[in-house]
Amino acid sequence: MFEPEEIRKDFPILQRKIGGKEIVYLDSGATSQKPKQVIEAISKYYETNNANVHRGAHTLGDESTQLLEEARETIAKWIGGKSEEVIFVRNTTEAINLVAYGWGLDNLKKDDVILTTEMEHHSNIVPWQEVARRTGAKVEMVKVTSEGLLDQDNYKDKLKLKPKLVAMVQVSNALGTINPIVEMTKQAHKIGALVLVDGAQAVPHMKVDVQKIGCDWYAFSGHKMLGPMGIGVLWGKKEILNKMSPFLTGGGMISEVYVDHSTWTELPEKFEAGTPNVAGAVGLVSAIEYLDRLGIENVREHDKWLTVYGLQLIAGVEGVEILGPRDAELRSGSISFTYTGVHAHDVATVLDSQGVMVRSGYHCTMPLHNKLGVVASVRVSFNVYTTKNDIDRLVEALLEVKKIFGK
C-alpha cells in the first residue's frame, strides 16, 4: 500500500528541522529529494567500484563499465527503448542542446520552421533560438489558452507551416498541464516533422513509453525523479542518432584519431565524450528501482490525489488565484498561483519562515508568464514523499501572508 508518511522516512533530509520546524518540501519540480537507497547506492559505488570506464584492463575498470552499461539497459527498458539509444548527459537541458546542435545545425536552413510552444521551459526555447540565429530558420510557438492548455486548433494551424521539428513539453513545469503528446506527435509526423519531447516533469509522476508516444527524441533528468544531480538521458531513434553529429568531441567518443581527421565510435558512446558520470547512472538506476517498488501507477494516483486536495484548499485562500487547468486529470506534479497584492518572492519568504519551501518567480517560463499577464508566481510541486499534512501546513502558512501584508 502507498503510504507517503512511511515513504517520507526513507528521505534523510526530511528529518531535518529548520528554525524548530519540520521541513515541508514543496519544491520537487525544481529538484526532488533523494531516498537513502539512492544515497547508499552512490556511496557504495565510490567505496567499492570506482574507476574509469571502457579503457581500463583491470577489475575495477571492468566493474565500473559493467555498472554503466547495466544502468543504460535498465533505463532503456524503463522507458521502452533500446540500450544503444540511451545517451547519458548531465540533464534535460544538455539533452535538448545535443539535439539542437547535433541535428539542428546540420538539418535546418534558412526559413525552415522550428515549432515549440508558449509553455516551454527556457531550455526548450533558447537552444532553438540560437540554432535559428545561426541557420536562418524561424521559431514559431503554439499558443496557450487562458485555462493553461495548448491550443490544439492553433497547433493544427502552425503545422500548416510545415515545421521540420516540433519541440514540446509533456508536462508543463509551471502549470502542471499534461499535454496530449501522443496525438500531437502523430499529427507532426503526418506533415513530415520530427518530434522532441521534454519529459523532465513527466518521468517522476507517470509511466513513460517512448514507443507509445512515438516521438523521435525524449529528454529527462535524474534529479527530478529521486535520482542524483548531474545525470540525465537523451533517448533517440537509432536511425536518427546515427545520422547526427556529435555535440561534444574528445576522448571516449572516437574510433580513430589521425593528424588531419578523426572518426567516431558507435552509438551511444559517439555522443558521450569524456569521463561519464557512472555514480550518477548507478544512482539513477536505484531511483528507478525505488519507483518500481512503489509502483509508478500508484505514484500517479498519489499525485492526482494531492492535486485535487491542493487545488481545493489553495483555491479557498482569499487573494489566491490558481494558474492552469482545474481538472486533476490534466495536471501533474505542481500547482502555481499568484497572491493578489503580494509579490511571489515575498509570499515564498513568508512561507519559508514557517518551514514551507516553494519556488517563486518565472520558473524558467517567462514567455508563458507574459502570456498569462503574470509578473511572477508561486509554485508548489509534489513527489512521492509529499503528504496531506504538507498541503495543510502550506495553507496555514499562506494565512501568515495575510497577517503580515494585510492582504
Buried (B, 14 or more C-beta within 10 A) or exposed (E): EBEBEEBBEBBEEBEEEEEEBBBBBBBBBBBBBBBBBBBEBBEEBEEEBEBBBBEBEEEEBBBBBEBBBBBBBBBBEBBBBBBBBBBBBBBBBBBBBBBBBBBBBEBBEEEBBBBBBBBBBBBBBBBBBBBBEEBEBBBBBBBBBEBBBBBBEBBEEBBEEEBBBBBBBBBBBBBBBBBBBBEBBEBBBEBEBBBBBBBBBBBBBBBBEBEEBBBBBBBBBBBBBBBBBBBBBBBBBEEBBEEBBBBBBEEBBBEEEEEEEBEBBEBBBBBBBEEBBBBBBBBBBBBBBBBEEBEBEBBBEBBBBBBBBBBEBBEEBEBBBBBBBBBBEBBBBBBBBBBEEBBBEBBBEBBBBBBBBBBBBBBBBBBBBEBBEBEBBBBBBBBBBBBBEBBEBBBEBBEBBBEBBEE
